């Protein structure tokens, strides 16, 4: 699995439809259709998506996100930069935690916040995340699982359950 594979699976969940074209995913993520195709093939091999490459296996993805993502895609917090809020500074996680004036951002000139920089799971994230509210929330949840302590990870798990449950309802 590669970071883009997780991003594509999260995008499929955010779009919440069975028959999403590879072209739609590619365009929304500003990547090539062949990159989407290769990614979905890797996800199929890893049992993260069904054999038809239509439905995300949310149980397998959740297990990986909860127990593996922090090891496979660790985060180093960087210098103060302008960017888009993430981690405990963005929805849905920010509503649970009292602000201690610490802000965490994906660095980008398009951002409106200043804070400690976090390298996103995949480079295109700052350019495409805020165009899709559910996708943005999923990426924030993933950052929380990559960085957070026990309390933050418990909150992220609850929020992940909410979004994944909705996806499961929508696909039937």
C-alpha positions as CSV (number, residue, x, y, z in Angstrom):
1,X,0.0,0.0,0.0
2,X,1.0,3.5,-0.7
3,X,-0.2,6.8,0.8
4,X,-2.2,7.6,-2.4
5,X,-4.1,4.3,-1.9
6,X,-5.4,5.5,1.4
7,X,-6.3,8.9,-0.1
8,X,-8.2,7.2,-3.0
9,X,-10.1,4.9,-0.6
10,X,-11.1,7.9,1.6
11,X,-12.2,9.8,-1.5
12,X,-14.4,6.8,-2.6
13,X,-15.9,6.9,0.9
14,X,-16.5,10.6,0.8
15,X,-18.2,10.3,-2.6
16,X,-20.4,7.6,-1.1
17,X,-21.6,6.0,-4.3
18,X,-20.9,2.6,-5.8
19,X,-20.3,3.4,-9.4
20,X,-17.8,6.2,-9.2
21,X,-15.7,6.5,-12.3
22,X,-12.0,6.4,-12.1
23,X,-12.0,9.6,-14.1
24,X,-14.1,11.4,-11.4
25,X,-11.7,10.2,-8.7
26,X,-8.7,11.2,-10.8
27,X,-10.1,14.7,-11.6
28,X,-11.1,15.4,-8.0
29,X,-7.6,14.4,-6.7
30,X,-5.7,16.0,-9.6
31,X,-4.0,12.7,-10.5
32,X,-4.0,10.5,-13.6
33,X,-6.6,7.8,-14.3
34,X,-3.8,5.3,-14.5
35,X,-2.7,6.2,-11.0
36,X,-6.2,5.6,-9.7
37,X,-6.4,2.2,-11.6
38,X,-3.0,1.1,-10.2
39,X,-4.0,2.2,-6.7
40,X,-7.4,0.3,-6.8
41,X,-5.5,-2.8,-7.9
42,X,-3.2,-2.5,-4.9
43,X,-6.2,-2.0,-2.6
44,X,-7.9,-5.1,-4.1
45,X,-4.8,-7.1,-3.4
46,X,-4.7,-5.8,0.2
47,X,-8.5,-6.6,0.6
48,X,-9.3,-2.9,1.2
49,X,-11.8,-2.9,-1.7
50,X,-14.0,-5.6,-3.2
51,X,-13.1,-7.6,-6.3
52,X,-15.0,-5.3,-8.6
53,X,-13.2,-2.3,-7.1
54,X,-16.5,-0.6,-6.3
55,X,-17.0,-0.9,-2.5
56,X,-14.4,0.0,0.1
57,X,-13.9,-2.7,2.8
58,X,-14.4,-0.3,5.7
59,X,-13.6,-2.9,8.4
60,X,-10.2,-3.6,6.9
61,X,-9.5,0.0,6.2
62,X,-10.5,1.0,9.8
63,X,-8.3,-1.7,11.2
64,X,-5.3,-0.4,9.2
65,X,-6.0,3.2,10.1
66,X,-6.4,2.4,13.8
67,X,-3.4,0.1,14.2
68,X,-1.0,0.6,11.3
69,X,-1.1,4.1,9.8
70,X,1.0,5.7,12.5
71,X,3.8,3.2,11.8
72,X,3.6,3.1,8.0
73,X,3.1,6.9,7.5
74,X,4.5,8.6,10.6
75,X,4.4,12.3,11.1
76,X,7.1,14.8,12.0
77,X,5.8,18.2,13.2
78,X,7.6,21.0,11.4
79,X,8.1,24.7,11.7
80,X,5.4,27.4,11.8
81,X,3.9,28.0,8.4
82,X,0.8,29.2,6.7
83,X,-1.6,26.4,5.7
84,X,-4.9,24.6,6.0
85,X,-5.8,23.4,9.6
86,X,-5.6,19.7,10.4
87,X,-5.3,17.3,13.3
88,X,-6.8,18.8,16.5
89,X,-7.2,22.2,14.8
90,X,-9.8,21.1,12.2
91,X,-13.3,19.5,12.1
92,X,-14.4,17.1,13.3
93,X,-11.7,16.7,16.0
94,X,-11.5,20.4,17.1
95,X,-15.0,20.3,18.6
96,X,-13.8,17.9,21.3
97,X,-10.6,19.5,22.4
98,X,-10.2,22.8,24.1
99,X,-7.8,25.1,22.2
100,X,-4.5,25.7,23.8
101,X,-3.5,28.1,21.0
102,X,-1.7,25.3,19.2
103,X,-2.5,25.2,15.5
104,X,-1.5,22.4,13.1
105,X,-1.6,22.9,9.3
106,X,-0.8,21.3,6.0
107,X,1.6,23.9,4.6
108,X,0.3,25.7,1.5
109,X,0.2,29.3,0.2
110,X,-3.6,28.8,-0.1
111,X,-4.0,28.4,3.6
112,X,-5.5,31.0,6.0
113,X,-4.1,29.7,9.3
114,X,-0.6,29.8,10.8
115,X,0.6,26.9,12.8
116,X,3.0,24.0,13.2
117,X,3.3,22.3,9.8
118,X,2.5,18.7,9.3
119,X,3.4,16.9,6.1
120,X,0.2,15.6,4.6
121,X,-0.4,11.9,3.9
122,X,0.0,12.7,0.2
123,X,1.3,15.9,-1.4
124,X,-1.9,16.9,-3.2
125,X,-4.0,17.0,-0.1
126,X,-3.8,20.7,0.6
127,X,-4.9,21.4,-2.9
128,X,-8.0,19.2,-2.9
129,X,-9.1,18.5,0.7
130,X,-11.2,21.6,1.3
131,X,-13.3,21.0,-1.8
132,X,-15.1,18.1,-0.2
133,X,-16.2,18.4,3.4
134,X,-16.4,14.7,4.2
135,X,-13.0,14.0,2.5
136,X,-11.4,16.8,4.5
137,X,-12.9,15.4,7.8
138,X,-11.5,11.9,6.9
139,X,-8.1,13.3,6.2
140,X,-8.1,15.2,9.5
141,X,-9.2,12.0,11.3
142,X,-6.3,10.1,9.6
143,X,-3.8,12.8,10.7
144,X,-5.2,12.4,14.3
145,X,-4.6,8.7,14.1
146,X,-1.1,9.3,12.8
147,X,-0.2,11.8,15.5
148,X,-2.5,11.7,18.4
149,X,-2.3,10.3,21.8
150,X,-4.9,7.9,23.3
151,X,-7.6,10.5,23.9
152,X,-7.3,12.0,20.4
153,X,-7.2,8.6,18.8
154,X,-10.4,7.6,20.7
155,X,-12.1,10.7,19.4
156,X,-10.9,10.0,15.8
157,X,-12.2,6.4,16.1
158,X,-15.7,7.6,17.0
159,X,-15.7,10.1,14.2
160,X,-14.4,7.5,11.8
161,X,-17.3,5.2,12.8
162,X,-19.8,7.9,12.0
163,X,-18.5,8.5,8.5
164,X,-18.0,4.8,7.8
165,X,-21.5,3.9,9.0
166,X,-23.0,6.5,6.7
167,X,-20.9,5.1,3.8
168,X,-22.2,1.5,4.6
169,X,-25.8,2.7,4.6
170,X,-25.4,4.7,1.4
171,X,-23.9,1.8,-0.6
172,X,-26.9,-0.5,0.0
